[in-house]
């Protein structure tokens, strides 16, 4: 089993220690994970190394504090989900989720299984056809979610499988999934992106933010 090492912090909230907390500097977006090891007088008391790591613009040292967001995270990180690396993802202008008001096309493999699900569910994530190595059994893949990452730019997005496909590993709806991560437009020029993807939890049972 791998060992994980984290910086230390004290917390004013005595109900959360000892635990791991993801801390984000609101000014710079820098983030890291710290372990709560004791109480503090206010907010978080960060160990000096982690304070300097988050204070990349030096303003925290100037004013003597940082404004941060924090959230509890799993103390035992879970292994990455099933996925593939360096696969081709093409784009499709056939799904047109936005123009079609998130109504599944009749030819989509997942239409019979998921096409009648409520509107908020259908629009929660952008759409993709899936033709990766984990099969094309509709009952197993329809409605599943993938985190897809553009290897060129490192931009990523979570997408929902709404169809199967026949080329590459993924066929991404252009407006809702391909375009948002093709930030340098090279994918549109080439007609495809080189991607990594992994299966992730869709969190359909919680009020996670919608894309549009």
DRENDO-1510 file (C-alpha; in Angstrom, 1 decimal, always signed):
<recs>
REC; n; res; u; v; w
REC; 1; UNK; +0.0; +0.0; +0.0 .
REC; 2; UNK; +1.4; +3.4; -0.9 .
REC; 3; UNK; +2.2; +5.9; +1.8 .
REC; 4; UNK; +0.9; +9.5; +1.6 .
REC; 5; UNK; +2.5; +12.5; +3.3 .
REC; 6; UNK; +0.7; +15.7; +4.1 .
REC; 7; UNK; +1.5; +19.1; +5.6 .
REC; 8; UNK; +0.0; +20.0; +9.0 .
REC; 9; UNK; -2.6; +22.5; +10.1 .
REC; 10; UNK; -4.6; +23.4; +13.2 .
REC; 11; UNK; -8.3; +24.1; +12.9 .
REC; 12; UNK; -10.7; +26.2; +14.9 .
REC; 13; UNK; -13.4; +23.6; +14.3 .
REC; 14; UNK; -12.7; +20.9; +17.0 .
REC; 15; UNK; -15.2; +18.5; +15.2 .
REC; 16; UNK; -13.0; +17.9; +12.2 .
REC; 17; UNK; -9.7; +16.7; +13.5 .
REC; 18; UNK; -7.7; +14.6; +12.9 .
REC; 19; UNK; -8.6; +14.6; +9.2 .
REC; 20; UNK; -7.4; +15.7; +5.8 .
REC; 21; UNK; -8.5; +19.0; +4.3 .
REC; 22; UNK; -8.0; +20.4; +0.8 .
REC; 23; UNK; -7.1; +24.1; +1.2 .
REC; 24; UNK; -7.3; +26.5; -1.7 .
REC; 25; UNK; -5.9; +30.1; -1.8 .
REC; 26; UNK; -8.8; +32.1; -3.2 .
REC; 27; UNK; -6.5; +34.8; -4.6 .
REC; 28; UNK; -4.3; +32.5; -6.7 .
REC; 29; UNK; -6.1; +29.2; -7.0 .
REC; 30; UNK; -3.1; +27.3; -5.4 .
REC; 31; UNK; -4.2; +24.3; -3.4 .
REC; 32; UNK; -2.8; +21.5; -1.3 .
REC; 33; UNK; -3.9; +18.9; +1.1 .
REC; 34; UNK; -3.1; +19.2; +4.9 .
REC; 35; UNK; -3.7; +17.1; +7.9 .
REC; 36; UNK; -5.5; +18.6; +10.9 .
REC; 37; UNK; -3.3; +17.9; +13.9 .
REC; 38; UNK; -4.7; +20.2; +16.6 .
REC; 39; UNK; -6.9; +23.2; +17.4 .
REC; 40; UNK; -6.2; +26.8; +16.4 .
REC; 41; UNK; -7.4; +30.2; +17.6 .
REC; 42; UNK; -9.1; +31.2; +14.4 .
REC; 43; UNK; -9.7; +29.6; +11.0 .
REC; 44; UNK; -6.7; +27.5; +10.1 .
REC; 45; UNK; -3.2; +27.8; +11.5 .
REC; 46; UNK; -1.0; +26.5; +8.6 .
REC; 47; UNK; +2.4; +25.0; +9.1 .
REC; 48; UNK; +5.0; +27.4; +7.6 .
REC; 49; UNK; +5.9; +25.2; +4.6 .
REC; 50; UNK; +2.3; +24.8; +3.4 .
REC; 51; UNK; +1.6; +28.5; +4.0 .
REC; 52; UNK; +4.5; +29.4; +1.6 .
REC; 53; UNK; +3.4; +26.8; -0.9 .
REC; 54; UNK; -0.1; +28.4; -1.1 .
REC; 55; UNK; +1.3; +32.0; -1.0 .
REC; 56; UNK; +2.7; +31.9; -4.5 .
REC; 57; UNK; +2.2; +35.6; -5.1 .
REC; 58; UNK; +3.7; +36.6; -1.7 .
REC; 59; UNK; +0.7; +38.6; -0.6 .
REC; 60; UNK; -0.1; +36.3; +2.3 .
REC; 61; UNK; +3.3; +37.1; +3.9 .
REC; 62; UNK; +2.7; +40.8; +3.3 .
REC; 63; UNK; -0.6; +40.9; +5.2 .
REC; 64; UNK; +0.1; +38.0; +7.6 .
REC; 65; UNK; -2.7; +35.7; +6.4 .
REC; 66; UNK; -4.4; +34.0; +3.5 .
REC; 67; UNK; -8.1; +33.9; +2.5 .
REC; 68; UNK; -8.8; +30.2; +1.8 .
REC; 69; UNK; -11.5; +27.8; +1.0 .
REC; 70; UNK; -11.3; +24.3; +2.5 .
REC; 71; UNK; -13.1; +21.0; +2.4 .
REC; 72; UNK; -12.6; +17.6; +4.0 .
REC; 73; UNK; -11.2; +14.9; +1.8 .
REC; 74; UNK; -10.8; +11.1; +2.1 .
REC; 75; UNK; -7.8; +10.1; +4.3 .
REC; 76; UNK; -7.4; +7.0; +2.3 .
REC; 77; UNK; -7.2; +8.1; -1.4 .
REC; 78; UNK; -9.1; +5.7; -3.7 .
REC; 79; UNK; -7.3; +4.4; -6.7 .
REC; 80; UNK; -8.1; +5.8; -10.1 .
REC; 81; UNK; -11.1; +4.3; -11.9 .
REC; 82; UNK; -11.0; +2.2; -15.0 .
REC; 83; UNK; -9.9; +4.2; -18.1 .
REC; 84; UNK; -7.4; +4.5; -21.0 .
REC; 85; UNK; -4.6; +6.9; -21.9 .
REC; 86; UNK; -3.6; +8.5; -25.1 .
REC; 87; UNK; -6.7; +7.5; -27.1 .
REC; 88; UNK; -8.4; +9.4; -29.9 .
REC; 89; UNK; -11.6; +11.4; -29.3 .
REC; 90; UNK; -13.5; +12.7; -32.3 .
REC; 91; UNK; -16.2; +15.2; -32.2 .
REC; 92; UNK; -19.8; +14.9; -33.4 .
REC; 93; UNK; -22.2; +17.6; -34.5 .
REC; 94; UNK; -24.9; +15.0; -34.7 .
REC; 95; UNK; -26.0; +15.0; -31.1 .
REC; 96; UNK; -26.5; +18.8; -30.8 .
REC; 97; UNK; -27.6; +18.5; -27.2 .
REC; 98; UNK; -28.0; +22.3; -26.8 .
REC; 99; UNK; -30.0; +22.8; -30.0 .
REC; 100; UNK; -32.2; +19.8; -29.3 .
REC; 101; UNK; -32.9; +20.8; -25.7 .
REC; 102; UNK; -31.1; +17.8; -24.4 .
REC; 103; UNK; -33.4; +15.3; -26.1 .
REC; 104; UNK; -31.7; +12.1; -27.0 .
REC; 105; UNK; -31.6; +11.4; -30.7 .
REC; 106; UNK; -33.7; +8.4; -31.7 .
REC; 107; UNK; -30.6; +6.6; -33.1 .
REC; 108; UNK; -28.6; +6.9; -29.9 .
REC; 109; UNK; -27.8; +3.5; -28.3 .
REC; 110; UNK; -28.8; +4.8; -24.9 .
REC; 111; UNK; -32.1; +6.5; -25.9 .
REC; 112; UNK; -34.3; +3.5; -24.9 .
REC; 113; UNK; -32.6; +3.3; -21.4 .
REC; 114; UNK; -32.0; +7.0; -20.6 .
REC; 115; UNK; -33.9; +9.1; -23.1 .
REC; 116; UNK; -36.9; +9.4; -20.8 .
REC; 117; UNK; -35.0; +10.5; -17.7 .
REC; 118; UNK; -35.8; +13.9; -16.4 .
REC; 119; UNK; -34.4; +17.0; -18.0 .
REC; 120; UNK; -32.0; +18.0; -15.2 .
REC; 121; UNK; -30.4; +14.5; -15.3 .
REC; 122; UNK; -30.0; +14.7; -19.1 .
REC; 123; UNK; -28.3; +18.1; -19.0 .
REC; 124; UNK; -26.2; +17.6; -16.0 .
REC; 125; UNK; -23.2; +16.7; -18.1 .
REC; 126; UNK; -22.2; +17.0; -21.7 .
REC; 127; UNK; -22.6; +13.9; -24.0 .
REC; 128; UNK; -20.3; +11.4; -25.6 .
REC; 129; UNK; -20.5; +8.3; -27.6 .
REC; 130; UNK; -18.3; +5.5; -26.2 .
REC; 131; UNK; -16.3; +3.0; -28.1 .
REC; 132; UNK; -13.4; +2.3; -25.7 .
REC; 133; UNK; -12.0; -1.0; -24.6 .
REC; 134; UNK; -14.6; -1.6; -21.9 .
REC; 135; UNK; -17.3; -2.7; -24.3 .
REC; 136; UNK; -20.5; -1.6; -25.9 .
REC; 137; UNK; -23.1; -3.3; -23.7 .
REC; 138; UNK; -25.7; -0.6; -23.4 .
REC; 139; UNK; -27.0; -1.7; -20.0 .
REC; 140; UNK; -23.5; -1.5; -18.6 .
REC; 141; UNK; -22.2; +1.8; -20.1 .
REC; 142; UNK; -25.3; +4.0; -20.7 .
REC; 143; UNK; -25.5; +6.8; -18.3 .
REC; 144; UNK; -22.0; +6.2; -16.9 .
REC; 145; UNK; -19.7; +9.2; -16.5 .
REC; 146; UNK; -16.2; +9.8; -17.6 .
REC; 147; UNK; -13.6; +12.4; -16.7 .
REC; 148; UNK; -11.9; +13.1; -20.0 .
REC; 149; UNK; -8.6; +15.1; -20.2 .
REC; 150; UNK; -7.1; +16.7; -23.2 .
REC; 151; UNK; -3.4; +15.6; -23.1 .
REC; 152; UNK; -2.3; +18.6; -25.0 .
REC; 153; UNK; -3.7; +21.3; -22.7 .
REC; 154; UNK; -4.6; +19.3; -19.6 .
REC; 155; UNK; -8.1; +20.7; -19.7 .
REC; 156; UNK; -10.7; +18.2; -18.4 .
REC; 157; UNK; -14.4; +17.8; -18.2 .
REC; 158; UNK; -16.9; +15.2; -16.9 .
REC; 159; UNK; -19.2; +13.7; -19.6 .
REC; 160; UNK; -22.0; +11.2; -19.8 .
REC; 161; UNK; -22.2; +8.2; -22.1 .
REC; 162; UNK; -25.3; +8.6; -24.3 .
REC; 163; UNK; -24.3; +6.4; -27.3 .
REC; 164; UNK; -21.8; +4.0; -28.7 .
REC; 165; UNK; -19.5; +4.8; -31.6 .
REC; 166; UNK; -17.2; +3.2; -34.1 .
REC; 167; UNK; -14.1; +5.2; -34.3 .
REC; 168; UNK; -11.4; +5.9; -31.7 .
REC; 169; UNK; -12.5; +5.7; -28.1 .
REC; 170; UNK; -14.9; +8.6; -27.7 .
REC; 171; UNK; -17.1; +10.6; -29.9 .
REC; 172; UNK; -17.8; +13.9; -28.1 .
REC; 173; UNK; -20.7; +16.2; -28.6 .
REC; 174; UNK; -19.0; +19.2; -30.1 .
REC; 175; UNK; -20.6; +22.1; -28.1 .
REC; 176; UNK; -21.0; +20.5; -24.7 .
REC; 177; UNK; -17.8; +18.3; -24.4 .
REC; 178; UNK; -15.3; +18.7; -27.2 .
REC; 179; UNK; -15.2; +22.5; -27.5 .
REC; 180; UNK; -14.8; +23.3; -23.8 .
REC; 181; UNK; -11.6; +21.3; -23.6 .
REC; 182; UNK; -10.2; +22.2; -27.0 .
REC; 183; UNK; -9.0; +25.5; -25.7 .
REC; 184; UNK; -6.2; +26.0; -28.2 .
REC; 185; UNK; -8.5; +24.9; -31.1 .
REC; 186; UNK; -5.9; +22.4; -32.3 .
REC; 187; UNK; -8.5; +19.6; -31.9 .
REC; 188; UNK; -10.9; +21.2; -34.2 .
REC; 189; UNK; -8.1; +21.8; -36.7 .
REC; 190; UNK; -7.0; +18.1; -36.5 .
REC; 191; UNK; -10.5; +16.7; -36.3 .
REC; 192; UNK; -9.7; +14.9; -33.0 .
REC; 193; UNK; -8.1; +15.2; -29.6 .
REC; 194; UNK; -5.7; +12.8; -27.9 .
REC; 195; UNK; -7.3; +12.1; -24.5 .
REC; 196; UNK; -7.0; +10.3; -21.2 .
REC; 197; UNK; -10.3; +9.1; -19.6 .
REC; 198; UNK; -11.4; +7.4; -16.5 .
REC; 199; UNK; -14.8; +6.3; -15.3 .
REC; 200; UNK; -16.0; +8.4; -12.3 .
REC; 201; UNK; -19.0; +8.7; -10.1 .
REC; 202; UNK; -21.8; +10.8; -11.7 .
REC; 203; UNK; -23.0; +12.0; -8.3 .
REC; 204; UNK; -26.6; +11.9; -9.7 .
REC; 205; UNK; -28.0; +11.5; -6.1 .
REC; 206; UNK; -26.6; +14.9; -5.0 .
REC; 207; UNK; -27.1; +18.4; -6.2 .
REC; 208; UNK; -23.9; +18.8; -8.2 .
REC; 209; UNK; -23.6; +21.8; -10.4 .
REC; 210; UNK; -25.0; +21.7; -13.9 .
REC; 211; UNK; -22.8; +22.6; -16.9 .
REC; 212; UNK; -25.4; +24.8; -18.6 .
</recs>
